[in-house]
């Protein structure tokens, strides 16, 4: 069967096809289509990551008999920081048109990532931990550093969380 290649609009704002008051990471059909296309591929390990969205209980799903089953979720790499008091005060100093433009960029494909979305042992997912860990503060640069340290078997503020998802990181 021939793979259908969607046209990826790098400027598409995923809020535009999301129901009002809902999170684009969960509800944007365009974002799901883009993630499925962009992340379904051969990995450096030789494993083919073939994502599907046929299961209703997952955003995107991947199953490999040797490595396990992964239910993946979307996350923005940058936060709008609207709920953090000292940062929301800074937001108030940015001209509205500049802030609107920044937030539009934040909801385009260049700012999106997927991670395992299932809690293990009732503990935070990677998305939850990076958003709630004070040492990380929802910063993606620090999250990437924690992932790099994971591959080097070194400690990090997200080590416990990332270690729960070792089988996912083994894919890469």
C-alpha positions in Angstrom: 0.0 0.0 0.0 1.4 3.4 -1.0 2.0 5.8 1.8 0.0 9.0 1.5 2.2 12.1 2.1 0.3 15.0 3.6 1.2 18.5 2.8 2.8 19.8 5.9 2.0 23.5 6.5 4.7 24.7 8.9 2.6 27.8 9.7 -0.6 25.9 10.5 -2.0 26.9 13.9 -3.4 23.8 15.5 -5.7 25.8 17.6 -7.7 26.6 14.4 -9.0 23.0 14.1 -9.4 22.4 17.8 -12.8 22.7 19.5 -13.1 25.9 21.7 -11.5 25.5 25.2 -9.8 22.2 24.2 -6.1 21.4 24.0 -4.7 21.2 20.5 -2.2 18.5 21.7 -5.2 16.2 22.2 -7.9 17.5 19.9 -6.3 18.8 16.7 -6.8 16.3 13.9 -4.2 18.0 11.8 -1.6 17.8 14.5 -2.3 14.1 14.9 -2.0 13.6 11.1 1.3 15.5 11.1 2.8 13.6 14.0 1.8 10.2 12.5 3.4 11.1 9.2 6.6 12.7 10.7 7.3 10.1 13.3 6.4 6.9 11.4 9.8 6.0 9.9 12.9 3.8 10.2 14.9 4.7 13.3 18.8 4.6 13.7 18.3 1.3 15.6 16.8 -0.2 12.4 13.4 -0.5 14.0 10.5 0.9 11.9 8.3 3.2 14.0 4.9 2.8 12.4 2.4 4.8 14.4 -1.3 4.4 14.1 -4.4 6.1 15.6 -6.8 3.2 15.3 -7.2 2.8 19.1 -9.6 5.2 20.8 -7.7 5.2 24.1 -4.5 6.7 22.7 -3.4 9.7 20.8 -1.0 7.7 18.7 -0.1 4.0 19.2 3.0 1.9 18.5 3.5 -1.7 19.2 6.6 -3.8 18.7 6.6 -7.4 20.1 10.2 -7.1 21.4 10.1 -3.6 22.8 6.6 -3.2 24.0 3.5 -1.2 23.4 3.6 2.6 23.5 0.7 5.0 23.7 2.1 8.4 22.7 0.8 11.9 23.3 1.7 15.3 21.9 3.2 18.2 23.8 4.4 21.7 22.9 8.1 22.2 23.4 7.5 25.7 24.7 5.1 26.8 27.3 3.1 30.0 27.2 3.7 30.3 30.9 0.3 31.8 31.5 -0.1 30.0 34.9 3.2 30.9 36.3 2.8 34.2 38.2 6.3 35.8 37.8 6.4 34.8 34.1 2.8 35.9 33.4 3.9 39.3 34.7 6.6 39.4 32.0 4.0 38.3 29.4 2.0 41.4 30.4 4.9 43.6 29.3 5.0 42.2 25.7 2.9 44.0 23.1 -0.3 42.0 22.3 0.5 41.6 18.6 4.0 40.2 19.4 2.6 37.9 22.1 -0.2 36.7 19.7 2.4 36.0 17.0 4.7 34.1 19.5 1.8 31.9 20.7 0.7 31.2 17.1 4.3 29.9 16.4 4.1 27.9 19.6 1.1 26.0 18.1 2.8 25.1 14.8 4.5 21.8 14.0 8.0 23.1 14.7 7.1 23.3 18.4 5.5 19.9 18.8 6.9 16.6 20.1 5.6 13.2 21.1 6.3 11.3 24.3 4.9 8.2 26.0 1.5 9.3 27.4 0.7 6.5 29.8 1.5 6.8 33.4 3.6 4.0 34.9 3.0 3.1 38.5 0.6 6.0 38.8 3.6 8.5 38.5 4.0 11.5 36.2 4.6 11.1 32.5 7.5 12.9 30.9 5.2 15.7 29.8 3.8 16.1 33.3 7.2 15.9 35.0 8.9 18.4 32.8 6.0 20.8 33.4 5.8 20.4 37.2 9.5 19.8 38.1 10.8 23.1 39.5 14.3 22.4 38.2 13.0 22.0 34.6 10.1 24.5 34.7 8.6 23.2 31.4 11.8 24.2 29.5 12.5 21.9 26.6 16.2 22.7 26.5 16.5 21.3 30.0 14.3 18.3 29.1 16.6 17.5 26.2 19.6 17.7 28.5 18.0 15.3 30.9 17.3 12.9 28.0 21.0 13.3 26.8 22.1 12.5 30.4 19.8 9.4 30.4 21.7 8.0 27.4 25.0 8.6 29.3 23.6 6.9 32.4 24.1 10.1 34.4 21.7 11.7 37.0 19.3 14.5 36.1 16.2 16.1 37.6 14.1 13.9 35.3 16.1 10.7 35.7 13.4 8.8 37.7 10.7 9.7 35.2 12.8 9.0 32.1 14.0 5.7 33.5 10.4 4.5 33.8 10.3 4.9 30.0 13.6 3.2 29.2 12.0 0.9 26.6 10.7 3.9 24.7 14.2 5.5 24.7 15.7 2.2 23.6 13.9 2.7 20.2 16.4 5.6 19.5 
